[in-house]
């Protein structure tokens, strides 16, 4: 019920907001449960507007990077490469020291699999081609904007967009009874990070969580779940706090 909360409970919505929203806390406290519902509704509408997060300076979207058959080819990588759960559990994540349940296609810009392992090597080339021909041309516009706004730096000089190349490329899975979360963190080995969704949104709840208002690792602010559909990419600056929270699927 939209107005079933006490006025003091509505005020909680305002405590982490800045600017206009913060000024509204005093207004909300003046309302009682019995009356002024119209004014309360108007006030809460202002709160909702003030609390919409602007992620444009830290998070970007690139659509239609992969088609369904291509996503399935990458999802199936654990089966086609005969990768067992035991193998995946040996590799511990540097963020939380739990098993990663991920498979690296490229590491430090080089295919992880030797050319003698034909299937694995072809998958690396397949993913690399998608990055070079589809992702990087679209990514260039976003990187240019962030550089112009002083949000990205480059060794080439101030205002010059960094020349991007693949550092690492991997497929990670989140399944029941395996990994379900990844603690919030910042990326230290990249300029920008790109996450391409390989599943349909209807198949899971949660997913990639970003914190565009975070001040530090303890003051994160509200989480935003920006994934928009299978084959679409979420791009974020490496200094953005982010993690994963899968609740179903």
WOZIFEN-V713298 format. One line per field, one symbol per residue. phi: phi as a letter, one per 20 degrees, with the letter a starting at -180 (. if undefined). A space follows every 10 residues. Layout:
phi->???
This chain:
phi->.fdfefgfff ffgefdddlg fffeffffff edffblffff ffffffffff efeedfeccc ccelfcegff fffffegfef eleefgffff eefffcmdgf lcceecclnc gfefffegff ffffffffff ffedfffffg fffffffgem ecdbffpfne gfeebfeccb dcdccgmdec ccgfadeddb ecdcddfdcf gfebdnofdc cfdfeafede mfecdefdqg nedddbffef fbaccddbn
